[in-house]
Amino acid sequence: MRDGRLSGALRAYTEEAAALLAAETAAGAEVPFELAAEPGRRGTPLYCYRPLTGRFIAERDELLARLPCAPAALGALARIPRVPEPAGELRAFLAAALGDAPGFGFAADRFAAAYAELERRLYDGQSRATVFVPVLGLELESAELPLPGGLSLVAAEALDGAPGEAAGVLAVFERPERPGEPAAAGLARAAFRGLATALRLFDRPAPALGPVAWSRVDDGAWRLVPSGGAGQPRGVLRIPAAQEDELRAFVSLLSRRTPRDGELAWALHRYELGCAQVAVADLLSDHLLALRALLEPEGTASGRLPPRLAALCAERPDRPALAERVARAGQLERALVTGLAPPVRDPAALTLELAGHLRALLRDALCGHLPPDLRALADEILAEETAEAALTP
């Protein structure tokens, strides 16, 4: 066996599917047959009835898709490049694993034979590289959450052959390892960075990647490699099972929409640098730089950042108070740089509030809920507010 996670996911699904299909036949559903001819001893054809198991299974696709283990089985197949259509592959595997078993009973030997043939077809002629890194400050309800791009989030105890040091939730990257192609470890670091960005933008708590990752090829020994991540988590991001599809779609969306250049890309980079900081002063400076790039290209002397941020992040009655807090954040930055006493009672709370507003703006701009030119949008809102105020007696 070369892929323990794939085997485990398919076995759990096959056992559930066998129980469902057996219940269907027990309730009166009939498996269709075809009449097949086979050569006899003297050339006389012999006819036999052959059950059309695959058709029977295909007719129950919707029922099978609702099984609890179906998402994990589909996700395990989806991360393999040689599987262009996971649903069809899963249906074909199920037919092979259950075969012509009476009443669709599950048999370990039939499953093992079907799985060995699947692995031979998917992995022969290539090696499989696996790289994983711990994700700090993240909790999952499920043991595994498949994600796009060869990634998945996996509980450490569910990762086949994981070293003893692995704990908590792991980000796992898998791909074929072929001669002449980029090493999986380098591709994994880029994938992990994209995942960390998505997790930080998904909700207010900010997870962080561990400083080192583990890598191996097939069932070889694990070796330590740089993860490309750093920093400390701020809070704990909990992903219940009901929210997994939302996170999966969000990761996929960001992988397509994250810009490579321009103000939004630069601000996102500064946001990431701030999330990796330990000191509040460093975090504040990075996030203020990001906000200024998005909302204050005229420079800090213009004083445009506080009203523009308030226009985008607060309802009209609350805008003056938010604008004042943003101005105080600028004063706090100057005090921290010069070593003066902070002008606010709780610098950390103000810093994290500002980080939350930046996160919300980046998320909405990257998802398309807000236009990329946030400054123009803020000025439009402020101009409308001024015009309405001028008309008010």
N, C-alpha and C positions, 0 to 999 in steps of 0.2 A: 504494500500500500504506500502510495507516494503523497497522498493528500488526505490526511486524517479528518480535517474539517469538512471537506466535501463528502467523504464517506459517512461521517456522523450525521450531517444534515440530510443526506439522501436516505439514510436508513430510517431516521425518525419520521420523515415524510412518507416513506413507503409503508411503514407500519400503520400510520394513520390512514393512508389511502386504502390499504388493504381492508381495514376495519370498515371504512365507509362503503367500499364497493361490495363487501360481503353483506352488509346490511341492505344494500340495494337489491341484490339477488335474492336475499331471504324474504324481502318484501314483494317479490314477484317479478322484478326486472329480469329480462332474458338477454343473454349474450348472443349477438348474431353469429351465424356460422356461414362458411362457404364450403362448397363441395370441391374437394381437391382430388386430382387423379395422381396415383403413384404407380410405377411399373410393377407388375406382378412377376412371378417366377418364369412364366412362359410368354412374357410380352403382353399379357392381357392386363389392361389397366385396372387397378383397384381404386375404388373411390372411398374417401373418408371425409368426415365432417371436421373442419378446422375452425376453432372459435376465433372470432374477430375481436380479440381483446382490445387492440388499439382503438377500434371504432367505439367500443363500449366505453372506454376511458375518455375519449375525446368528447363524447356526448355529455359527459359529466364534468367538463372543465370548470364550470362556475362553482359547482359544489366543492371540487378538489382545491380550487384557488382559495376557498374560505377556511381551509384547514389551518390550525395554528402553526404548523411547521412549514407551510408552503412558502412564506416569504424568505425564510432562511435557506431553503433548498434552491429557490430561484436565485437568490443573491449569491450563493456559493457557486452556481454555474455561471452567473453573469460576470464574475471576476476572471473567468478563463477566456483568453482571447480566441481560442478555437471554437467557442460556442457563440455563434452570431445570434441565435434565437433561443434564449433560455427556456421559454415556455414549451416550445416544441421538443427541445432536448429532454426536458423533464418528463413530458408525456411519453416519449419513446422509451426512456429509461424505465418508467413505471410499468409499461407493457412488457418489457424484457424481464424485469425483476419479478413480476407476478406470473408471467407466462401463462400456461394453461392450468394453473393450480385450481383444484376443485373449490369453488366458492370463494376464490380470491384469498385463500389463506396465505399468510406470510411464512416463508421458509428461508432460513438463514443461508442455506447452500445456494438457492436460486439467486438470492440477493448478491452473495459474494461473487458468483459467476458473472452476473450482469455488471456489477461494479468493476470487476477486473477488466472486462472488455471495454467499458467506458474509459477507464484510466489509460488503458493501452492506446486507445484511439486519440485521447486528448493530449497525452504526455509523451508518447514515443518520439524519440529523436530530439528531445529538448529537455533541459533541466528546469526546475522550478525554484526561483529565488523568493525568499520570504524575509521581510524586514519589518521590525516592529519597534515602537517607542511607547513608553508609558504616557498617558494623558492625565496630568494632575488636575484635581478639582473637577472631575467628571464622574457621574454615576449613571449607570444604565439599569433599567428594569430587566431587559432581555440579556441573554448570554452573548448574543452576537447581533450586530446591526450592520448589514451590508450597505456600502456606499458606492457611488460611481467611481470610475477611474482605477479599479483594482484595489480600492481601499475598503476596510471594514473596521468597525469598533468591536472589540472582543474582550470579554472578561478573561483575565489571565488564566484562570483555571480551565477555561474552555479552549485555549489554544494548544493544539496537539504538540507535545514535546517541548513546551516552553521551559526555559531555564528557571531554576528555583528563585532567582532574584526578581523575576517578573511578578508584579502585583497590581491590583486595581484594574483599571480599564486600559487596554492597549489599542493603539492605532496600528493596524496591520496592513502592509502593502505587499502584494504578490504579483509576479509576472514571470513569463518565461525568460530564461537566461540563455541567450544565443551568442555565439562567437561574432565579434565585430560590432555588436550593438552596445549602447551605453550601459554601464553597470547599474544593477538594480538599486544599489545603495544611493547613488546620486539622484536617480529619478524619485526614489522614496523620499528624500529630503525635501524636494520641491513639492511633492504631494502632501507631505506632513505640514509644511508651512501653509499651504492652501487650506488644509483642514483646520489648522489652528485659527486662521483668520475667520473661517466660517463659524467655528464654535464661539469665538469671542463676539462676533456680530449677532449671533443667533438670539442671545438673551443677555441680561445684565451681568450675571456672574461670568468671570473670564478665566477659562481653563488655561493651562500652559503645558507645553511639551517637556518631557524630561530631557536632561542634558545629553544622554547617550541613548543609542538604539542598538538593537541586536540584529544580526544578519546571518543567514545560512542559505546554502543551496541544497535542494532535495532534503535528505535526512542527515546532512553533515553536521559538524559541530557549529555551535553558535559562536560568533565573534562580535566584539564591540566595535561600533562605528559611530561617528558624530551624527547627532540627530538633526542638527540645524535649528534647534529650538533652545530657548532659555527662558528664565523668568519664574515668577511665582504665581500660582493661581490666586485669584481674588474672589472668594466665595466658592460655592459648589454648584455646578450646573447639573441638574437632574433631568434625565430624559425618560419619561414614562413610555410604555409601549404605545400608547395612543398618540404620542407625538413623534414617533420614529419616521413616519412617512413625510411629515412636515420638515424634519431635519434633513432627510435624504433629498427632498426636492430643493431645499435651500442650498445645500452643498453643491448640487448639480447646477443651480442657477448661478451661483457665484463663480464657479469654474468657467462659465461661459462669458460672464459679464465683467469680471474684474479687469480694469484697464491696465495697460502696460506703461502709459505715459500720461502727462497732463497733471493738472492740479489735483484731481481726484485720486490718481494713483500715488502722487507724492504724499497727500494727506493720509491715505491709507497706510503708507509705509511709516509715517511718523506715528500714527496710531499704534501700529504694531510695536514700534520701538518703545513707546510709552508703556504698553502692556507688559513688556519684558523688564521694565525698571523695578527696582526694589524700593528706592527712596521716593517719597512723595514729591519732593522738589523736582526730581528728574522726570517723573511722570507728568507733572503739571506743565513743564516747559515743552515737552514733546507734543502734548495734546493742544496747547495753545498755539504752537507753530502750525499744527495741522489745521486748526480752526482759522487762523489768519490766512493760510493759503487758500482756503475755501471762501472766506467771507470778508477779508480785509486786505486786498491787494494794494490798497493805497498806502499801507504802512500803519504802524501802531499809533502814530501821532494823529491820525484822522479820527480816532475814537469811533469807527464805524462797527467794530466787532460786536459790542454789547447790544445795540439796538437790532442789528441784523440777526444775531443768534436768537434773541428774544422773539423776533417776528416769526421765526421758523419753528421754535420749540415751545411756545407758550400761547395760551389763549389771550385775547386782548386785555382782559382785566389783570392778568398776571405778568404782562410783559415788563412793566416798569421794575417790578421786584427782581425779575430774572436778569434784566439788563444791569441792575445795580450789582448783583452777585457776580456777573461776568466781569464787570469793571473791577470788583474787589479781587477777582482771580488774577487779573493783570497786576494789581498792586501787590498781591501776595508773591507773585513771581519775582518782582523787583526786590521785595524785602528778602526773599530767600537768597537771591543772587548777591545782595550786598551785605547780608548778615544782620539785617535789622529785625526787630520784633515783628512777628506776623500781624497784619492788620485785621485778622479775623480770629474768632475764638477756636474754631475747629478747622484747621487747614486741610486735614485729610478728607473731611466730609465735603468741603467745597471742591476739592480736587476731583473726588469721585463723582460728584454731581456733574461737573464739566465733562468728565470722561463719558458719562452716560449720554449727555446731549450729543457729543461727537459721534459716539457709537450709533445713535439713532439716525443722525444725518447721513453717515456713511452707508448704513444698512438701506435706508430708503432710497438713496441715490443709486446704489449699486443694483437694487432690485427694480428700479424704474418707477418707484412711487413718487420720486422727486426728480426734477431735471438736473443734469450735471452742473449747470450754472446756478449754484445756490445763491450766489450774491445777487444776481439779477432777480431771482424770485423774491428774496428778502426785500430788495428795494421796491419791487412792485407792491408787495403787501404794505410796506410803510407808506408808499405814495397814496395808496387807496385809503389808508387810515387817516392820513393828513387831509386828503380831499373831503372825506366824510366829516372830519372835525371842523373844517372851514364852513361847511354847510349847516352845521348845528348851531342854532341861535343861542 
